[in-house]
Amino acid sequence: MKIILILSFLISHPSLKTDFKNIYDTELSKKVVLTGTLPFVLSFSFDRQISTSIQSLEGRFYKDYFSVTNEFGGKFAIAGIISTYAVASLTDNDKLQDFSATAFESMFFAGTTTMVLKILIGRARPNFTDDPYSFSPLNLHDHYQSLPSGHTTIAFAWLTVLSNYYGENKIVRYGSYTLAASTALARVYKNRHWLSDTVLGAMIGYYFGKKLSELHLKGGKE
């Protein structure tokens, strides 16, 4: 997570100051909150039961699938977007280059927000305790940094950007969110997060991915 934030900052920093001034969107915030509140409350109320059900999935397929999709919020995100940025620069593909830069910026804003919330909230991870309601606010230890899910935040941040830039292709549009949702489920399957952690992470990642895409595309880079 920290490596992702550092690399994202280094690559996207030229536009950070300008976009920071325009990052808050009242209407988009309302939309995200209204859409995500019920799923968050429901999952928070039944986190233990949901985790047990997801982790009970057996078979090689689930193990392999979630091992792969887990990394769309980790090393695949970094390696994939760095490679895309490099290819775009070498081929003078302005749209692809702008997508890459916007994806990095989205991961930075979303990831930083998530890191701050993790520390402030201090929710215990499920692999540390089976009590989904164990909290230790202002705790810097990784055991108490479950809410929100960082991998889910990162996955939704850059995959939302991908959907906004290339969503005219239905496979890309729906595939992006399928992969992001699969990353969320992978975090629960691996017992690193409660489902409600991933719901909040998805809300944060989607918000920044959506808003930054709109800012950059409206800026004439489409």
Sequence and secondary structure as in RCSB ss.txt:
>XXXX:A:sequence
MKIILILSFLISHPSLKTDFKNIYDTELSKKVVLTGTLPFVLSFSFDRQISTSIQSLEGRFYKDYFSVTNEFGGK
FAIAGIISTYAVASLTDNDKLQDFSATAFESMFFAGTTTMVLKILIGRARPNFTDDPYSFSPLNLHDHYQSLPSG
HTTIAFAWLTVLSNYYGENKIVRYGSYTLAASTALARVYKNRHWLSDTVLGAMIGYYFGKKLSELHLKGGKE
>XXXX:A:secstr
 HHHHHHHHHHHHHHHHHHHHH   HHHHHHHHHHHHHHHHHHHHTHHHHHHHHHT  SHHHHHHHHHHHGGGTH
HHHHHHHHHHHHHHHHT HHHHHHHHHHHHHHHHHHHHHHHHHHHH B  TTT S TT B SS  SGGG  SS H
HHHHHHHHHHHHHHHHTTSHHHHHHHHHHHHHHHHHHHHTTSS HHHHHHHHHHHHHHHHHHHHHHIIIII 
